[in-house]
């Protein structure tokens, strides 16, 4: 679980620290203050394992990543003031969680009742923290930009570029240190994808220069992580596969059905269907005459699909991190309470941290009320981002303190 974050020269942040991140954290504030950028800063840790995370961030901003993409369009928007900054740094602080045997700290495990995993609660966390430091810098020796001409795109003469595409060219350098691990490498745009090529490969704690051999260990210890903005832009839209796994565990299947019946009480079952090699999710609905009809989940509405995807993501990511941009989009306020109750309950069971953005007062107040009813107030934090003389800061409401502004009818968004 991430407990703190320091962001330097990334997007709109020159030097910003956010502390007290809780198992459920809500980020608020005015438009264009940087709420979504905080989620994207957390997401960037994925780049060491999947460099296409950069392409995903482009897609979230309606920028299409494709063949012959200009490298500046991929990476410049990530740096503070665009091309004016050459390096950004993100420091992740994580709480250490001891394992049940009393040995060295390890990630907590847990699942819904009926699963095979044991449970070690978040309340067992140690007070000390680990820190990971990720640095991303422009590799000017090989960083490519283009100038448009009558003959098409040509490389600017001050840069070194293998324009023929016979081998990848490198555009940014990544370095990571944390939790006793260290690695670095370069990201390359290669036709329709981005790849990360490590400089060092770990062999029993000793760094070995990359010789092209197959990687035998993870690039670095990491959590499962997902970033959700909307149905079409979500890179974790594996609903059919996940539904097939969840339906094998009755307790999980019951939670999904109970939650999705908030949208239509006539739902009888939700199952994957394979048609001509493609997997889709279909919903069986009972009719008043006692018969059934089968409907593709795609026609059940954006709200239905959003909650289904979020719930599946939490169920499939124990000890993970779910990032949600503007949770309230596509949802009617009357179902906030029941949806949040299900989502927070499951997340607490499997120890999946939820960090979401919102500027909806009803949602924030409902989240506070739900966590209180679940006796989880100490695991909730609301942080309002503000700009003060050009610098970012946060106003923090932790646990039960979040109840006071609503009682006094104060504005906290």
MIRO-267937 format. One line per 2 residues: their letters; for each residue y, x, z of N, C-alpha, C. Coordinates in steps of 0.02 Angstrom, whole numbers. Each point is the difference from the previous one (the first is absolute). Layout:
N
a) Y/X/Z/Y/X/Z/Y/X/Z  ...
END
This chain:
413
xx) -60/42/0/60/-42/0/62/44/0  47/-16/-44/63/37/-2/46/-27/55
xx) 26/45/41/45/-20/55/72/19/-13  12/45/-48/68/21/-15/3/30/-69
xx) 61/4/-27/9/22/-69/68/34/-5  1/60/-29/63/34/-16/3/8/-75
xx) 54/-23/-30/8/0/-73/62/41/-17  -10/52/-40/55/44/-20/6/3/-75
xx) 58/-20/-25/18/4/-71/-48/-40/-45  -22/-57/25/-43/-44/-39/37/-65/-13
xx) 2/-21/-64/35/-62/-19/71/-1/29  14/-51/41/68/-7/28/10/38/65
xx) -52/33/26/4/31/66/13/75/-6  54/23/30/14/71/3/-38/33/57
xx) 2/-30/59/-36/25/58/-6/-57/49  -58/-32/3/-8/-62/38/-65/3/39
xx) 5/-19/64/-59/-2/43/-10/-70/26  -61/-24/-4/-17/-66/27/-59/10/48
xx) 10/-20/62/-51/9/52/-27/-68/22  -48/2/46/-26/-61/31/-34/-48/-49
xx) -29/26/-53/-39/-43/-44/-61/-24/38  -11/-65/-1/-53/-32/39/-57/-22/-45
xx) -56/-25/29/-53/-27/-42/24/-54/-47  49/-40/21/35/-47/-45/74/16/4
xx) 29/22/-55/71/18/-2/33/-39/-56  57/-30/16/40/-36/-50/65/38/-10
xx) 17/15/-62/62/33/-17/49/-50/-29  60/-4/29/51/-46/-25/64/36/-18
xx) 49/-38/-20/64/29/-19/27/-31/-64  62/16/-16/33/-28/-59/-33/26/-64
xx) 18/-33/-55/-26/22/-65/22/72/-15  -44/37/-32/15/68/-24/13/49/57
xx) -28/-14/60/8/46/56/-58/50/5  -54/-12/-38/-55/48/-1/-66/-24/29
xx) -7/-65/11/-62/-25/31/-62/16/-43  5/-16/-64/-57/13/-45/-12/75/-8
xx) 53/40/4/-7/72/-8/-39/31/58  4/-31/60/-40/24/56/-74/-10/-15
xx) -18/-58/-27/-70/-13/-18/-23/50/-53  43/13/-49/-18/46/-54/-7/71/26
xx) 40/18/50/-6/67/30/-68/8/33  -23/-52/34/-67/2/31/-54/4/-54
xx) 11/-38/-53/-50/-3/-54/-9/67/-35  53/41/-3/-2/62/-38/-54/48/26
xx) -22/-8/63/-54/43/24/-63/-6/-42  -6/-55/-39/-58/-10/-44/0/49/-58
xx) 57/31/-16/5/40/-60/-47/59/-1  -19/26/59/-46/56/3/-71/-21/-22
xx) -15/-64/7/-66/-24/-18/0/-37/-66  56/-32/-16/6/-37/-62/71/7/-26
xx) 10/47/-44/67/13/-25/28/-58/-39  -42/-47/-22/25/-58/-34/38/-47/46
xx) 3/18/65/44/-36/46/72/1/-26  19/55/-32/67/4/-28/11/-51/-55
xx) -51/-9/-43/5/-50/-52/3/-70/30  -38/-11/54/1/-65/33/70/-16/27
xx) 34/50/29/67/-11/25/48/-18/-57  -10/31/-58/41/-19/-58/-11/-74/-17
xx) -63/-20/-2/-16/-69/-19/30/-50/49  4/18/64/30/-46/49/73/-14/-16
xx) 32/48/-34/71/-8/-18/7/-20/-74  -54/-29/-26/1/-25/-70/14/56/-50
xx) -19/61/16/3/56/-46/-71/13/-25  -8/0/-65/-67/6/-29/-19/73/-10
xx) -55/20/31/-27/67/-10/-46/-1/-60  10/45/-48/-42/1/-59/0/68/-33
xx) -31/3/-58/-6/62/-37/69/27/-19  8/65/3/63/34/-17/58/-21/46
xx) -16/-19/61/52/-18/48/43/61/16  64/-9/7/43/54/21/-12/15/74
xx) -16/62/18/-13/16/71/56/-20/46  62/5/-23/56/-19/43/-2/-73/20
xx) -27/-42/-43/-5/-72/17/-52/-12/55  -49/45/5/-52/-8/51/25/24/68
xx) 31/60/1/13/32/64/73/0/23  47/2/-46/70/3/22/20/-56/49
xx) -22/-63/-10/20/-53/46/-25/10/71  -50/43/10/-27/11/68/45/46/41
xx) 39/42/-33/40/50/35/68/-29/18  27/23/57/64/-23/24/53/11/-54
xx) 37/-53/-16/50/3/-54/-29/23/-66  -63/-18/-12/-31/15/-64/-6/74/-13
xx) 27/22/-57/-8/69/-21/40/49/42  43/-24/46/40/45/41/-40/33/55
xx) -60/-24/14/-42/29/52/-63/29/-32  -22/58/25/-57/34/-29/-64/-6/41
xx) 5/-24/63/-58/-2/44/9/-57/50  -53/-37/13/2/-47/56/-59/14/47
xx) 8/-21/62/-50/13/52/-11/-63/40  -63/-15/16/-17/-58/41/-48/23/54
xx) 20/-9/63/-40/19/58/-31/-63/30  -65/-2/5/-36/-57/28/-24/18/71
xx) 19/-41/48/-25/9/69/-54/-52/13  -56/23/26/-56/-45/12/-24/6/72
xx) -18/-57/29/-29/0/67/-71/24/-4  -20/41/48/-69/21/5/-40/-52/38
xx) -59/-15/-24/-43/-49/33/-65/34/18  -18/3/65/-63/33/20/-60/-41/-21
xx) -55/35/-17/-60/-38/-16/-33/-23/65  -50/-43/-8/-31/-31/59/-42/50/40
xx) -18/56/-31/-41/48/36/42/46/44  67/-6/-4/43/41/41/14/67/-30
xx) -19/10/-65/11/63/-33/69/4/-30  5/36/-56/64/8/-33/24/-66/-29
xx) 66/-9/-7/26/-62/-27/-28/-12/-70  -14/-64/-13/-24/-20/-66/26/-70/-14
xx) 0/-22/-64/25/-66/-14/-39/-54/36  36/-51/23/-33/-56/32/-43/-38/-51
xx) -53/-31/25/-41/-40/-44/-4/-70/29  -15/-47/-44/-5/-68/25/-10/-47/-57
xx) -21/-61/15/-10/-50/-51/-1/-68/33  -6/-51/-39/-5/-67/27/-66/-8/36
xx) -6/-49/45/-63/-12/33/-56/-11/-51  -58/28/16/-56/-8/-45/-12/61/-44
xx) 49/45/-4/-9/60/-40/-35/53/42  -19/54/-32/-39/52/34/42/50/37
xx) 65/6/-17/41/52/30/17/-16/73  9/54/39/26/-8/67/75/-6/-2
xx) 30/-11/59/72/-10/3/29/48/51  51/38/-20/38/38/48/73/-19/-9
xx) 30/-31/48/64/-34/-7/58/47/-8  54/-28/-31/61/38/-9/32/18/67
xx) -14/-37/53/29/14/65/-25/67/29  -53/29/-31/-28/62/24/36/61/-29
xx) 53/-12/-39/33/56/-34/28/50/51  -3/64/-19/33/51/39/74/-1/-14
xx) 40/24/45/72/1/-9/23/54/-48  -39/55/-5/21/52/-46/-17/-20/-72
xx) 33/31/-47/-8/-19/-70/-14/60/-43  -30/-14/-58/-8/49/-53/56/-11/-50
xx) 15/52/-38/51/-6/-52/-25/30/-65  11/-36/-54/-12/25/-68/68/9/-33
xx) 8/53/-37/62/14/-36/-17/6/-74  28/-45/-40/-10/1/-72/66/19/-34
xx) -2/52/-42/58/22/-38/-14/-8/-74  47/-29/-35/-5/-9/-72/61/31/-32
xx) -10/48/-44/57/35/-31/-9/2/-76  57/3/-34/-2/6/-73/-19/71/-19
xx) -47/6/-45/-22/64/-24/41/18/-62  56/35/10/46/12/-54/-30/44/-55
xx) -49/42/17/-29/42/-51/-34/-39/-55  -25/-59/18/-37/-40/-49/22/-73/1
xx) 54/-16/34/23/-69/5/34/-20/-65  -26/-51/-33/21/-16/-67/49/-58/-2
xx) 52/5/-39/44/-56/-17/6/-2/-76  24/-55/-24/4/-9/-72/71/-18/-22
xx) 16/19/-61/62/-22/-31/-17/-39/-63  29/-58/-7/-15/-42/-57/33/28/-62
xx) -35/-1/-55/28/23/-64/-26/-44/-56  24/12/-59/-21/-41/-57/-74/8/-14
xx) -28/55/20/-71/12/-11/-44/-22/59  31/-31/49/-37/-24/58/18/40/62
xx) -43/1/50/12/36/62/-16/74/-9  46/42/20/-11/72/-2/15/30/68
xx) -33/53/19/13/29/66/67/35/3  34/-7/57/62/38/10/-16/74/0
xx) 41/41/-30/-18/71/-8/-6/39/65  31/-24/55/-2/38/62/-66/-9/37
xx) -45/-41/-26/-63/-12/35/-59/24/-42  -53/17/36/-61/23/-31/-48/-59/-5
xx) -22/-16/-61/-42/-59/-9/-49/11/-56  -64/-16/14/-50/-1/-53/3/-69/-31
xx) 42/-8/-49/15/-67/-26/-58/-30/-39  -44/43/-27/-54/-26/-42/-51/-40/40
xx) 3/4/67/-47/-38/41/-70/29/1  -8/63/-20/-66/30/-1/-25/14/71
xx) 46/9/46/-20/7/70/56/-31/42  -15/-20/62/51/-33/41/59/46/15
xx) 58/-30/11/56/38/25/16/-25/70  24/44/43/9/-15/70/72/-17/15
xx) 12/-51/40/67/-24/11/23/2/72  -44/-10/48/19/4/71/-53/37/39
xx) 21/33/53/-44/37/45/-5/-38/65  -61/-9/26/-11/-35/63/-30/49/51
xx) 25/-3/62/-27/41/54/-10/-45/61  -56/8/32/-15/-41/59/-29/43/55
xx) 26/-9/60/-27/33/60/-7/-53/55  -57/0/33/-8/-47/55/-71/-6/23
xx) -8/-14/64/-66/-12/31/-49/57/-16  26/62/4/-42/58/-12/-19/11/-73
xx) 35/-33/-45/-17/4/-70/61/21/-40  -10/36/-54/56/22/-42/-23/3/-72
xx) 40/-27/-44/-17/3/-71/64/-9/-41  -4/19/-63/57/-7/-45/-26/-5/-71
xx) 43/-22/-45/-20/-5/-69/55/-29/-42  -15/-8/-63/50/-24/-48/-22/-65/-32
xx) 48/-43/-13/-13/-62/-36/15/9/-74  -42/-28/-41/7/7/-72/-3/-68/-33
xx) 43/-11/-48/-5/-59/-43/-44/19/-59  -55/-34/-6/-48/16/-54/-16/-64/-37
xx) 31/-8/-58/-7/-60/-40/19/-62/40  -48/-43/18/16/-63/33/-12/1/75
xx) -4/58/30/-14/3/72/35/60/31  0/1/67/27/56/38/-58/28/41
xx) -8/65/1/-54/31/38/29/51/48  -35/9/57/19/51/48/-50/57/-4
xx) 24/61/-9/-43/59/-6/15/44/61  -47/6/47/14/39/61/3/74/-13
xx) 42/34/38/4/73/-3/-58/32/38  -18/-31/57/-52/27/44/-55/-51/9
xx) -60/24/7/-56/-44/17/-28/23/66  -16/-47/44/-22/16/67/-75/15/1
xx) -18/56/29/-70/17/9/-10/23/72  -22/-47/43/-13/18/69/61/26/36
xx) 58/-28/-15/61/20/34/36/57/-33  -28/28/-54/33/55/-35/26/-24/-67
xx) 63/16/-14/29/-19/-63/-26/44/-56  -23/-30/-54/-27/38/-57/40/-20/-61
xx) 21/48/-40/39/-15/-59/-40/-44/-48  34/-48/-30/-32/-47/-45/-31/36/-60
xx) -65/-8/-9/-35/31/-56/-27/-52/-49  18/-63/12/-22/-53/-45/-65/-32/22
xx) -30/24/54/-63/-30/23/13/-68/31  -53/-39/6/7/-68/25/21/1/73
xx) 48/-44/18/23/-5/69/-56/-30/42  -18/33/56/-56/-24/40/23/-33/65
xx) 65/2/15/26/-32/60/63/-38/-18  21/-49/41/63/-34/-14/58/48/-1
xx) 51/-17/-38/59/43/-3/34/6/68  -4/-55/39/27/3/68/-22/-63/37
xx) -2/2/67/-19/-60/37/51/-54/-12  -22/-60/-13/47/-53/-18/-26/-68/24
xx) 47/-48/2/-19/-69/15/-6/-39/-65  -37/-55/2/4/-48/-54/70/-30/2
xx) 30/-10/-57/69/-26/-1/9/-42/-62  36/-55/7/15/-44/-56/73/-22/5
xx) 33/-5/-57/68/-24/-4/1/-64/-41  23/-54/30/0/-65/-33/71/-24/-9
xx) 18/-14/-64/66/-28/-14/-6/-69/-30  -44/-9/-49/-12/-66/-28/-70/0/-30
xx) -20/-60/-24/-69/-7/-24/-13/45/-59  45/-1/-50/-12/36/-62/10/75/8
xx) 43/21/47/15/71/7/-43/37/49  -49/-35/30/-40/31/52/-57/41/-28
xx) -4/63/17/-52/44/-27/-67/-9/36  -1/-40/52/-62/-10/37/-28/-70/-13
xx) 9/-25/-61/-23/-67/-16/-74/1/-16  -42/15/50/-72/5/-7/-33/-61/31
xx) 32/-58/-7/-22/-59/37/-72/-18/-13  -22/2/-63/-69/-22/-16/-51/44/35
xx) 9/66/-3/-46/45/33/0/-9/75  60/-8/29/5/-7/72/-29/-66/25
xx) 13/-54/-38/-29/-65/19/-76/4/2  -30/34/-48/-73/4/-2/-27/36/62
xx) 37/50/25/-22/36/60/13/-41/63  57/-33/3/18/-38/60/-45/-60/9
xx) -21/-31/-55/-43/-59/4/-69/16/28  -17/64/5/-64/20/31/4/0/76
xx) 60/-4/27/9/-2/73/30/-68/18  -38/-42/32/20/-70/12/66/-5/38
xx) 10/44/49/61/-4/39/61/15/-43  -5/49/-44/56/15/-45/11/-56/-51
xx) -54/-25/-27/5/-55/-48/34/-61/32  -17/-14/63/29/-57/35/76/9/9
xx) 20/61/16/72/14/9/37/-11/-65  -27/24/-56/33/-8/-65/6/-74/-18
xx) -55/-37/7/1/-71/-18/48/-40/44  -1/14/65/44/-36/46/73/13/-17
xx) 15/62/-18/70/16/-17/20/-32/-65  -41/4/-51/19/-25/-66/1/-76/-2
xx) -32/-33/47/4/-73/3/68/-24/24  42/47/23/70/-18/15/36/-22/-63
xx) -23/26/-57/31/-18/-64/-32/-62/-30  -65/-9/10/-34/-59/-26/-61/-13/44
xx) 2/-53/41/-56/-13/46/-65/-18/-34  2/-12/-66/-61/-19/-36/-39/60/-26
xx) 22/61/16/-36/59/-22/-68/3/34  -52/5/-41/-68/3/25/-27/71/3
xx) 19/41/-49/-23/70/-1/44/40/-47  -1/65/9/35/47/-43/-50/54/-18
xx) -9/12/-65/-52/47/-21/20/36/-64  -27/60/-10/12/36/-63/-45/-27/-55
xx) 24/0/-61/-39/-21/-58/9/53/-54  -54/22/-31/2/48/-54/-8/-36/-66
xx) 50/5/-42/0/-33/-65/15/51/-54  -49/13/-44/7/48/-54/20/69/26
xx) -30/19/57/11/66/28/61/6/44  42/-52/4/60/2/41/-10/-41/63
xx) 21/27/58/-7/-35/63/63/-38/18  -8/-61/22/57/-41/21/-19/-37/63
xx) 50/-27/34/-11/-39/60/9/-74/-17  -49/-41/21/4/-72/-12/-6/-37/66
xx) 31/-58/1/2/-42/60/-35/-66/-14  -45/-19/43/-33/-66/-5/38/-50/44
xx) 20/-55/-30/38/-51/36/-40/-65/2  -3/-32/58/-32/-65/7/48/-54/-24
xx) -26/-50/-34/42/-56/-21/-13/-60/45  44/-50/-6/-7/-60/42/-63/-39/-16
xx) -28/10/-61/-62/-34/-19/-62/38/21  9/57/33/-57/38/24/-24/53/-49
xx) 28/1/-60/-19/52/-48/43/62/12  -14/53/-38/37/62/6/31/20/-67
xx) 55/35/5/28/31/-60/12/73/15  -5/41/-52/8/72/7/64/21/-35
xx) 43/36/37/66/20/-26/8/75/10  27/32/-51/16/71/8/54/8/53
xx) -8/51/42/49/12/53/70/14/-29  2/23/-63/65/13/-31/42/-62/-7
xx) -32/-59/1/36/-63/-7/11/-35/67  -12/36/54/11/-28/67/70/14/26
xx) 40/35/-38/69/14/21/9/70/28  62/25/-5/14/68/23/-9/7/75
xx) 19/-52/39/-8/4/73/-73/7/20  -43/-39/-31/-72/4/13/-26/69/-14
xx) 16/26/-60/-26/65/-20/29/56/43  62/-7/21/30/52/42/-36/4/67
xx) -9/-56/33/-33/0/66/-72/22/-7  -35/-23/-52/-69/21/-11/-5/76/-8
xx) 45/28/-41/-2/73/-10/16/38/64  49/-23/38/18/34/62/-57/-3/51
xx) -30/-57/6/-55/-8/48/-60/43/-20  -16/0/-65/-56/42/-24/15/74/12
xx) 63/19/-12/18/70/9/-10/23/72  22/-41/47/-9/17/71/-74/4/18
xx) -39/-50/-23/-71/-1/16/-37/61/-28  24/25/-57/-34/56/-33/29/68/19
xx) 51/1/43/32/63/18/4/11/75  -57/4/35/4/17/71/32/68/9
xx) 43/5/51/36/62/15/49/19/-56  18/-48/-41/45/14/-56/72/-21/14
xx) 40/2/-53/71/-19/4/15/-46/-58  24/-60/15/21/-48/-51/76/-5/0
xx) 31/16/-56/72/-3/-8/16/-62/-43  43/-43/26/16/-63/-35/75/-5/-10
xx) 22/-6/-62/71/-6/-15/18/-74/-5  44/-23/45/23/-70/2/-59/-48/4
xx) -29/-2/59/-59/-41/13/12/-73/-19  60/-26/13/12/-72/-7/2/-24/-71
xx) 6/44/-50/5/-22/-70/-61/-40/-20  12/-60/-27/-54/-43/-23/-33/-42/53
xx) 23/5/63/-31/-38/54/50/-50/30  -23/-60/14/42/-50/33/1/14/75
xx) 58/-10/30/8/19/71/-47/-39/46  -24/-59/-21/-43/-40/43/-69/32/12
xx) -20/47/-44/-65/31/11/6/70/28  62/23/15/9/67/28/-44/10/61
xx) 2/-48/47/-33/10/64/-75/9/-8  -31/-45/-38/-73/4/-6/-23/60/-41
xx) 38/17/-52/-18/58/-41/7/64/40  57/8/35/10/60/40/-50/5/57
xx) -18/-56/29/-50/1/54/-66/29/-26  -23/-24/-57/-63/26/-28/7/74/-18
xx) 54/17/-34/9/68/-24/5/50/58  40/-17/50/9/45/58/-63/6/41
xx) -37/-55/7/-62/1/38/-51/47/-32  -9/-8/-66/-47/43/-35/22/73/1
xx) 65/11/-11/26/69/0/-12/34/67  9/-36/54/-11/28/67/-74/16/10
xx) -44/-43/-25/-72/11/9/-23/63/-36  26/11/-60/-25/57/-40/48/60/2
xx) 54/-7/41/48/54/9/33/21/-66  22/-50/-37/38/12/-61/74/-10/16
xx) 39/52/-7/72/-4/13/35/-38/-56  45/-45/18/39/-38/-49/74/18/8
xx) 30/23/-53/72/14/-2/29/-41/-57  44/-47/16/27/-46/-50/76/-2/2
xx) 30/-19/-55/72/-10/-3/14/-75/-3  57/-20/28/20/-70/-3/73/-6/22
xx) 36/-48/-30/66/-18/26/2/-75/14  -59/-28/14/-7/-71/14/-6/-10/76
xx) 50/-33/30/1/-9/72/-59/-40/24  -19/-52/-38/-57/-41/20/-64/42/5
xx) -10/44/-49/-60/41/0/-1/47/60  57/32/14/3/48/56/-12/-36/66
xx) 31/-57/9/-10/-38/62/-71/-24/7  -30/-22/-56/-69/-23/2/-48/58/16
xx) 13/58/-28/-41/59/15/3/16/74  59/-3/29/8/13/72/-40/-51/41
xx) 5/-64/-19/-35/-52/36/-76/6/-6  -24/16/-61/-72/7/-11/-28/58/41
xx) 34/57/-1/-25/58/37/1/-14/75  48/-39/24/2/-18/71/-60/-44/17
xx) -15/-50/-43/-56/-45/12/-66/38/-1  -3/54/-40/-61/40/-4/-3/54/54
xx) 50/0/45/5/51/53/4/70/-30  36/6/-56/8/64/-35/73/20/-7
xx) 43/-26/43/72/14/-7/15/74/1  -39/39/38/13/72/4/-18/37/-64
xx) -32/-35/-47/-19/31/-64/45/-21/-57  57/-31/17/47/-23/-51/66/35/7
xx) 29/19/-56/66/32/-1/40/-27/-59  63/-17/12/46/-18/-54/55/53/-2
xx) 12/26/-60/51/51/-8/49/-21/-56  63/-5/19/51/-17/-49/34/63/-25
xx) -5/12/-65/32/59/-29/74/-14/-13  42/50/17/72/-7/-10/29/65/-29
xx) 57/-8/-34/38/58/-24/61/7/43  9/59/31/56/14/43/35/64/-24
xx) 59/-9/-30/38/57/-28/-42/39/-50  -38/-36/-41/-40/31/-52/-67/25/22
xx) -17/-5/65/-64/23/25/-42/-59/24  -65/5/-11/-45/-54/20/-19/6/74
xx) -7/-57/32/-25/-3/68/-39/-65/9  -34/-7/56/-37/-62/14/20/-28/67
xx) 0/-66/5/5/-35/63/-69/-29/15  -29/20/56/-70/-14/14/-7/-54/53
xx) -44/-48/-15/-20/-51/48/-76/7/8  -21/20/59/-70/17/12/-33/-51/46
xx) -58/-23/-20/-40/-44/44/37/-63/21  -2/-13/65/30/-61/28/75/-2/-9
xx) 34/57/-10/72/1/-9/21/-38/-63  -46/-8/-47/16/-36/-61/10/-74/12
xx) -24/-26/56/8/-71/16/71/-16/21  35/48/30/66/-13/28/53/-20/-52
xx) 5/34/-58/51/-20/-48/-8/-71/-25  -62/-24/-5/-10/-68/-23/19/-51/53
xx) -13/16/63/21/-45/55/76/-5/3  34/56/-14/73/1/3/31/-19/-67
xx) -42/-16/-49/23/-19/-68/44/54/-31  -21/63/9/37/56/-29/-26/15/-70
xx) 43/28/-42/-20/20/-67/-31/70/3  -62/7/-23/-34/64/3/-21/25/-69
x) 9/-40/-51/-25/19/-66/42/57/-31
END
